[in-house]
Amino acid sequence: MSGKRMDWQFDEPFEICPICGNPDIEFAFNSHNSMIGFSGFSIYGCRICGAYFCNPQPTKESLEIFYIKEMEEIAEEHILEQSIERYSNLERRRKYRSQYFIPFQRHCSGGRVLDCGCGTGVFVKVLQDAGYSAFGIDISEKAIEMGTSELGVANLQHASIDDFKSDKPFDAIVALTIIEHLKEPIRFLYKANSLLEPDGIIFSHLPTCDSLQFKKLRDYWYWIMAPYHLFHFSIRSMEILLNQTGFEIMQSYPFYPSWYWAEAIANSQGLLAKYNMWRKDPDFVKYTIKIDEILDEISLEWGGTSSIQLVAQKRSGLEVPLGD
Ligand SMILES: [Zn+2]
């Protein structure tokens, strides 16, 4: 696959945990090829905060080449079309609203919202439909283009959070499956803090290595997805990161369903190629959906879904540096 062809360049490895600063880190495993991820990236874990992270990390330049060239050529169009479907298909829109908008609305009932890494702007559109003054930014020009032209979403901008400027603060920042992709999650959270009103919130959705699937499958956990995912946060490590950047966690929601158990198990048994063949049979797909459902329910009862939604509020009276 494409990521394999890349001539990856790496930064100097971390000697201490990039989240909690503790030197008690150790090599955990190497990543494998999966439906989305690539093999050969080394993953470390921190014994103190429970975070896992790619170590060493690919350089900023390598990642830019990977995202812009490789992804746009091979997968992006397909991914973006699927993304648009989450709004254009009414049944999927209903599901999307209940999974993302309903929990968000409990913490922010209106006002100015910025979705960072908005993709095609589906969440921005859902917010605008509900009367919010919603904006979205994304580093994918194509995603912004498609959202604007195909979904008619207003206020989308091709920008990175680092470059983004606003005259007026926001009531909420949204970060759906973004933080785990970033080389410097701390820098992102400092910037998010600086863009918020004094009592503003950040609403994030992220995979968590506190999940049952990670405990059971480890290196074959679906969300390892190297090098897309550079960090795998435990809730404890997110708490440390958020406190450090001037936030306090208000609420954590288990995200259900967390998906892909059958696929991850097949991969862990060296059966991914066969699994892809088997999936051509609709009866087999039916069978895997049921397995995923049952294991997701068990994860929920056990207290460890594969991803969570975290709501954190900006702490008042705290001057936050911009992380430079
Ligand atoms: Zn740590």
Boltz pocket constraint, residues with backbone or C-beta under 6 A from the ligand:
constraints:
  - pocket:
      binder: B
      contacts: [[A, 17], [A, 18], [A, 19], [A, 20], [A, 21], [A, 22], [A, 46], [A, 47], [A, 48], [A, 49], [A, 50], [A, 51], [A, 237]]
      max_distance: 6.0
